Structure formats: C-alpha cells, structure tokens
Amino acid sequence: MKVLITGCNGQVGYCLVQQLNDLADVLALDSSELDITDENKVISTVNNFKPDFIINAAAYTSVDKAESEELLPYSINRDGPQYLAQAANSVGAVIFHISTDYVFEGNKKGQYNELDITNPQGVYGASKLAGELAVAKYCPRHIILRTAWVFGEHGNNFVKTMLRLAKDRDALSIVGDQFGGPTYAGDIATGLLNIIKAIRADNKAWGVYHLSGEPHVSWFEFAEAIFEQADKQNLINRKPVLTAITTEQYPTPAKRPENSKLNCKKIIETFGVKPSDWQQAIKRIKEYK
C-alpha cells in the first residue's frame, strides 16, 4: 500500500506519518517539498510515486488573515485539492481531503449533518467549500472529512495557546457562546487509517463525512477542562480566573460559527469510526509543549 501525504508538518499530517509509517510505503511531503498549487509538480509527483491513497492534509488555515488576502486561501484550499484530485483520478488512487466546520453558517439549533446546506461566512470557509466541490468533481473515489477545533501535540492550537497564556495571565476572558467538538489530531489520523482499511476490505462508500469530538462544549468550557488538567499535573503555577464573554465582546475580522457541532453518525455507521475523545486526549497535556 502506497500513501502520499501532503501537509505532513501540520497537526493532522504529523500524526498520519506517525501512524502510517510502519503500515505503508509513505511519501510525506510538506509545502517546501510539494507546493500543491503547482499543478505540474503535483502531476509529476503523483505519476512518479503512483500512490493508492492521497491524503491532503495541506491547507491555508489563517481564518482572519484570509479576509484580507483572498487569492492565497483559494489557491491552497481550492486549486491545490483540485490538482491532487485530478492526479489521483489519473492513476486510480483514492483521495482523502480534510475540510472544516466553517463551511456552515453556524446558526443551526442542533448538530450539522452531511446533508445540511452549506453557507460559509468568510473567505476561509468559502475556500474550503470550493476545495470540497473540486475534489468531488475531479475524483469520484473520494472521502471528504469535515472536522473542527483541531488540537494536538504538534503545531499551534487552542490548548497550547491556553497553556502559554496561563504563564503570564492571572485572568482570561474566553468566548462562551460558540459551541463545537474539540478534535484530537491523532484521532483524525486513526479515523483516516480505519477508513483506508475499510476501503481495502471493499467498503467503498465515497462522499462527505463528519468527524469531530464529543461531548460538545463552548470554548470557555474547553478552556476550563484544559486548565483543570494542567493544574492536576502541576504544569501551571495557578489556574487563571476565567470569564465567559460573548462573540460580540471579542470581534474578529472573520465571523466564527456559533454552532460547530458536527453529527458523526454517518462515519460511525459506515466505517465504525468513533468521535474524538478529546477529554482523554487532554489528559496527556504534558505532551502539548
């Protein structure tokens, strides 16, 4: 089994390399080794390696910055996935593409399922949705995986930001009216690996899937859980006093979804992939350096 991983130094890409290295012939490339916006380079790389699976973990993820530099997010999040999908189709490979909760407006009362109408509210979400559509159009053998609130030991994320701020701040204000499922990057990698195994066993249910963490919480509640673990493990001198604030009290260039709760029923029933156990993942908080 040959697997090409793009964005191998990102949170999910890093975990994928760790989990797949002993199970497959892996070609793991970061942006300096494979610029997915370079169509000719993508074609030559895929034609030379001839992977069975391409996992696109490369992405433009600067949500606020995207509002002021629209061309770059679309180049990385739409054009790059299109080139990878076209190349995958040409060699008969399956493409996995990681997407986001930001494709939704975020105003639904319940959990979002895969059939809900998309309506991104910013450039980042719109560019990611465009990438989904390109992958689906150019490679029928595709799995699009939407996730949310990703964190892990490698790369930048909310957990690391909270630990860093706790060193200098006695009090923190955290948004309390945005809700979602924190998702451990290692659980995403494990989920992708399980889907690969299912596909090789002839379960080929192509399409869009949701995979995020449960239970759903607010950013404020997530921060509380992070500091509880950090305090238990003596990683911080004291727990900061937390105050829940509203989205209006913390304005950002890009609008965030108030509701990022993703329903994971489809991926559970189709591939046996369970939602991320983020509460278990943050018990290893010493590793989030």
N, C-alpha and C positions, 0 to 999 in steps of 0.2 A: 504494500500500500504506500503510495506516494502522496504527500500532503505539502502544498505550498501555503505558507502563512505570510500574509502581508501585515505590516504594522507590528512586528514582533517585539518591539520595545514598549508597546503600550500596556495598559493594565491587563487586558484580556489576552493579547498576543503573547506576553511574557508567560502567563500561566499555561497557555496552549503548548508552548515549546516545552515547558517542564513536564507536562503530562503526556505529550505525544512522542517525545524523543526516543523512548525505548520501545514504542509500538509501531513506528512507521519510519519510512525514509522521508525525513522532513527537510524542506528548504525554507528556512525562516529568514525573512528579509525586512529590514527597516526602511524608512523613507530615503536614506542615503544610498541604499543598495538597490532599491526599486521604487522609483517615483511613479506611482500608479497613474499619474496624469500624463505620462509619456506613453502614448499608445504604442509606438514602435517597440519600446523597451518591454512593455507588458507582453506584447505578442511574442517577441523573441525569447523572453524568459519562460513563458508557458510552453512554447513549442520545443524549447531545448530540454526542459525538465519533464514535460508530459505528466502532470500530476493526475491522480484520481480524484483528488479533492482540492479545491482552493478555498481557504478561509480568509475572508477580507476583514481584518481587524484594524485596518488603517482608516483614519477619519480625521476630519477637522472638527475639533470639539470646543473651541473657544466661543461659547454661546453669545457673550456680549460683544466681543470683538467682531463677530460675524456681521453685526448690524452695520458696521462701517467699512467692511471690505468684502463685499458680496461676491466678487468674482472668484476669490480663492476657495471659500467654502463649497461653491458649486463645482469647481474644478476637481476638488478632492472627494467630495461626498456624492457627486452625481457622475461626472465624466470618468473618474477612476474606476468606480464599480462597473460602469458600462463596458470599459475596455476589458476588465477582468472577466466579465460575464461573456463577452463575445469570444475571448480567448478560450475560456472554459468550454464553451459550446463547440468550438472548432476542434478540440482534442477529446471531446466526450467526457469531460470532467463535471463533477458536481460543484456548484459554488455555494458557499455559506456567506451570508452578508449580515453584519451586525448593525442593527438600527436602534431606534430610540423612542421613548415615550413622547418626545417633543413633536412627533407627527400629529398628535392630537391637540385639540383646543384646550382641554383640561377643565372643562366645565360640566362634565357628566356627573350625575349623582352617585352612580355605582362604579363598578370596575369596567375598564375598557377591554372588549374582546377584539379578536382579529377582524371581525366584520363591521366594526363601528366606523363611521365616517371619519376620515382624517381631515384635519383643518389646522395645520401648523400656524403658529402666531408670530414666528420670527424667521430670519434667514437660515439659521442653523437647522431648525425643524423642517423648513421647506426644502433645503438642500438634501437632507437625509431622506425625505419622502421621494424626492426626484431620483435618488440613488436606488431606492426600493423598486420604483417603477422601471428603471433602466435594467436592473438585474432580472426582474421578472420577464421583461420583454425580450432580452437577448439570450437568456439561457433557461430553457424550460426546466432543467434539472437544478432547481434552486431551493435553498432554505433561507428565508429572511427571518432573523431573530431580533425582535424588539426587546430591549431591556431598559433599566432605569437605575439611577442613583448608584452607579458602579463604584466600588472601592476595593482595595487590595493592598498587599504589602509593597507592590512595585508601582511607581508612578504617583501622580498627585491626585488627591481625592479629599472628600469631606472629613474622613476620620483623621487623616494626617493634619489637615488644617486645624481641626479642633485641638489636637494634642499640641500643636505648635503655639496656638493662641493661649492655651492654658499656662504656658510657661511665663507669660508676661501679663496676663489679664486676671484680675480678681472677679470680674463680672463680664458676661457676654449676653448680647441680645440675639436671639435666634428666631427665624421665621417659624411661626406656629400654625399658619393656615394653608400650607401646601403639604399635600399628603401623597405618599408613594411607598414603594417597596425597596429598601436598600438591598443591593445585589452584590454579593461577593464575586469578584472576578474569577476566582478559582472554581466556583460553582457554574459559571457560564462555560468555562473551558470543559469541565466534566460533562455538562449537558451536551455540548457540541460533540464530544467524543462518543457519548452514548448514542447520539443520533447517527453518527458515522457507522457505528456497529449495527444499528437497526437497518440502515440503508444497505449495508453489505449482506444483511440477512433477508433482503428482499422486501423490507418495509419502505416503500418509496413514496411517501406522502408529501409531495412537494408543496411549497407555499409559505405563508407567513405564520409565525408562531410568537407567542409572548413567553418570556422567561424573566422573572424578577423575584424579589424577596418577599417573604411573609414572616411575621404579620406586618400589615401596612401601618405606617406611623407618620407623624409630621417630622419636619427637620428638627424641631425643638425636642421631640421625644427621642429621636435618633441621637441627638447630642447628649441627652440625659443618660442614655444607655452607654454611650462611649465613655463618658466621664465616670460612670459607676464602675466600669471595668478597669479603667485607668487608675482609679483610686484604690480598688481592691488589690491591684498588682503593684502599687507604690510607684507608678510611673509619673505621677504629678504630686507636687507638694500639697495642693489643696484643690478641691473641686470648685471651679468658678461658680459664682451665683448666676443662674440662668434666668433670663426674662424672655417670655414669648412675645414676639411682635408680629404685626400684620405685614402682608406683602406691600401694602401702601406705605408703610413706615420704612421699607427697605427697597427703594426704587432702583431698578437696573435698566440698562439700555434695551435688553431683550426681555420680553414678557415670559415668565415661567408658568407652566401649567399648575393650576391649583390642585388638580386631581391627576396624579400619575399612577393610579392604581391599575395595574395590568392583571387581567384574568389569565391564569396559566392552565386552565382546564384542558385546552386542546393539546398542549405539549405533553401533559401528564397522560392523557388517554391515548395519544398516538405513539409516543416514544418512551413512556414511563419516566420522563424527566421531571423531577420534583422542583418546586420553587426553592430559591436560595434560602438557606438557613442562616440569615445574617447575624442572628443572636449568638449562634455557635461560633461564627467566624470572628466576631469581635472579642471572643474570649482569648484569642491569640493576639491580643492587642500589642504585646511586647514586640511582635514582628513588624509592626507598622511604623517604621522609622523613617 
